[in-house]
């Protein structure tokens, strides 16, 4: 009787342990940092055939800003982040096994129009596209001042006024030397601009002759004869200034307080000596809310490329029908005007050969150097001589995720990362379970014998 009682006690202990092993949840919490124009991200993962989620997967909820979170069972160690009904999407992302929480940062558009993605297994390792480290749980750094909320500022080597309808300065081109300011003392820059009556300019200040969020000063409320604070960082934030008389204005930007973390950069606009000549009008006339798109294409694309452009946030098209409007040749560049609200561009040869979807900044002239479908470089100033960039080394194999849910036949044929089919994987799991049960039974007998010996000695 005592021996039977011991066996039952040991068996109960082992069954409870076995249940923990056999039925432990294989659930992963996925944090995803997505592009700013994604508003309905989903997480899609591969599980066993009975648990495979329908494409596009599980809807994620917003954590903080561009961070979203979702929970999903992942057995086959692969995941895809996608938006809305499944497009756009990342490439098929391979995961290390055994992690209950991961962070995925969605990067730039790569091959086949799919977004790249980087997987991290610790919040401390996360690198955002801007080069910062950050997760939704991060606290702001103590030394970040209100004028630089993203903590981006880096002292530039040069500063320029950039914008539209600035007399004598090209349209939205930070590389135009006509907009370069003079450093009159450490971190203090100035430029004189002769403004005819009726000038109505839109402008901001850019560092290092480029659109760079580490020195992108805007959002002040300028007025002639006064000083205003400037904000550093990404965002539209353009300033406007209307001039009702012929006057030469001195623009002075002081970066001192922003550089030492004590306050904001400041802009002062004052009248100065000088006369306005008839030739002081802007070099480029305003384009009634348009931007200029320049494209340089391979010779094999012919001489009549087209441009397709749209606003990604709501899929508003700039042109009536695909493949868009034919571009006009100007030397080695092809040129076209488009509305200044476009944020997506495709260059094509008339429809059959094209670039991937190119994400662009709103309100800026664009230069697109096209080398192939997945190799097009976007800049916001003339890049100069055409030099094809070095292609990064690609992995030997690149898994591809179908845009629809895999069929049962496809899932049976698909190999896992270990080289087994789904059928072999299920057989291996069954063998593993049987082996665990056999070991448990052996352990039950041993424990029962030990309990019996203990009870006999106690008697």
Steps between C-alpha positions, in 0.01 A plus 500: 500500500780735594681420179184574296455831685860594423455421132185713478671791678802489269278468194304815596821698540631385163173566316497857631859549386422343162205732448728800549745362240241386248266796512731797569397794282732581211386864496720792394431867569604701194574875521523665155630846406322579171514786245304810599241445224411149627190525719373139517800268537460122538738224608492173302679184616525134405360240742386139469243432223202521738607836642629691198340848510318641202698754300570784585525363856426649841420872534749692714413777746685829533744526790672833451539709183609264221533200736229231485468171690334165428511146640516191280595131520815443294637146456686518172707806601389731221295818508375777268381850594246648258253786487121509467392209276852373439667759280756640542692231687847405618701216357482162675694554826678199657512486881720328754311235696390523861420869545176614665546865395659662194529849347476552122604827332354536149759657271517624142341348189716225353463239227156422353364813668507339846634675808815384675477419870741454790423270793632570852475279808566771759346846534845643571627393155228668292630741234240721333537610135622845608796340682353550846451227756150484640196292595152598617608459862798736479494812714618826337856598575534762773704740289255516205361854479160605376645641177640159404242244623651211305853567630631513144712814482859475384702818435519545120802603293284741298151649496278608209161660451281273288149541366275640231480853349816614685647774275823383340482147650395181319185309594536262796862414424725486811803458274446833320798723597276808462329399826822446699523707819823652639621400847567848642597361845498156657157338436351827368409508128378789280378566147372818329210463256374781276120471502286689246158619615251214472750227595318215676759238592476160671819383667691303765870445581704189414845393616784343303343573158251214546161405637621368833284470811805568718478865385163583349378826656141615454164580665577851615264795449727750324443872468722782382662674796447217751657175626329158517595152621567218255427129546744234381402166352272335243163635392366755259504811720580739216509872578350774283583867466320763292681823402298807398787729394841488335741411782823311568452264794769347721412152626703402813483148649665442840557130585678560833219407742395195295859376476562515876156361591372807683231619259394553141676628193378851414425688180521879472386687187607864471511766229853581388675727254480431131276554200268269315588472131259388225697175464452396862189296429509129589695282257214249489139612486252333737332199344146546641539222754704270275835332540743392229593132463823421315587147384816355349438155348690209335541526121298179458192683633477712184435873476137533614489404869184563701449612858226366728449692827254484787440585867564186703283598797174481303608363158411824320650479148672800342431378146185358344617154394798263506778529388470872578625794296788494250806690628680766294870454427739771618854384428568178689198559727129450431272753671136531605290715735285336770287625790705588808301252717631183332689257726529203264664482156557232236714559190421264209576457130133515403368227725692174453824591681493713811658583834364377830272733698724791604412686821582873473472803724202726443549846352855453366647475150622145436789352305470125425802311366364171359735204448254208518168400657643464852779756466376860479654781705286796610661835593368851555775680310683429175733206578744595224681236295323168463685234701324172560513414874657176612237233550498340847579131521181298489448178697521176302129439547218740572169356621196651335160529667191456283259791504213257574457226757693183396285202391506172693697338216757780505535472875554122474770554236672792675820411680574628848834665589625164629450340157181301590160513335194581707410125499849407624478777762171360634646146508803629688275673753299178547819297556623763745171480695513116517859515627399745773212271609732195518753695709220621728376144558853380587532791739162405658622145574826624649325757719246238612775260606678774694178597678430130583847452649459818703160388635635153593791650690265738679279202600 
